[in-house]
Amino acid sequence: SKRCWIRPKIFSVSGWLSFFWKHVDTTLIEVLQALIYTTIMSFFPFFCLCV
């Protein structure tokens, strides 16, 4: 179900991000950053070796 939630927003990323950053609070920002970091680490396991 996460794919169905994410996919429609990819088609309007700039508009969604501008809305998101105006209405999001600090906690959601931290969660989003954690999700992005986790996704990067899962797709690029070797990334931690380069940091």
C-alpha positions in Angstrom: 0.0 0.0 0.0 3.0 2.3 0.5 3.7 2.2 -3.3 0.1 3.4 -4.0 0.7 6.2 -1.5 4.1 7.3 -2.8 3.7 6.8 -6.6 1.0 9.5 -7.2 3.1 12.1 -5.5 6.2 11.3 -7.6 4.4 12.8 -10.7 4.0 16.1 -8.9 7.1 16.1 -6.8 7.9 19.9 -6.9 4.3 20.9 -6.0 4.0 18.2 -3.3 7.4 19.1 -1.7 6.5 22.8 -1.6 3.2 22.0 0.1 5.0 19.4 2.4 7.7 21.7 3.6 5.2 24.5 4.3 2.9 22.3 6.4 5.3 19.7 8.0 6.5 19.9 11.5 10.0 19.0 12.9 9.0 15.5 13.9 7.8 14.6 10.4 10.9 16.1 8.9 13.1 13.9 11.1 11.0 10.8 10.2 11.3 11.7 6.5 15.1 12.1 6.8 15.3 8.8 8.6 13.2 7.0 5.9 15.4 8.6 3.1 18.6 7.5 4.9 17.2 4.0 5.4 16.2 3.8 1.7 19.7 5.0 0.6 21.4 2.5 2.9 19.2 -0.4 1.7 19.9 0.4 -2.0 23.6 1.2 -1.5 24.9 -1.0 1.3 28.5 0.0 0.4 27.6 3.7 1.0 28.5 3.4 4.7 32.0 2.4 3.8 32.5 5.7 1.8 31.3 8.0 4.6 
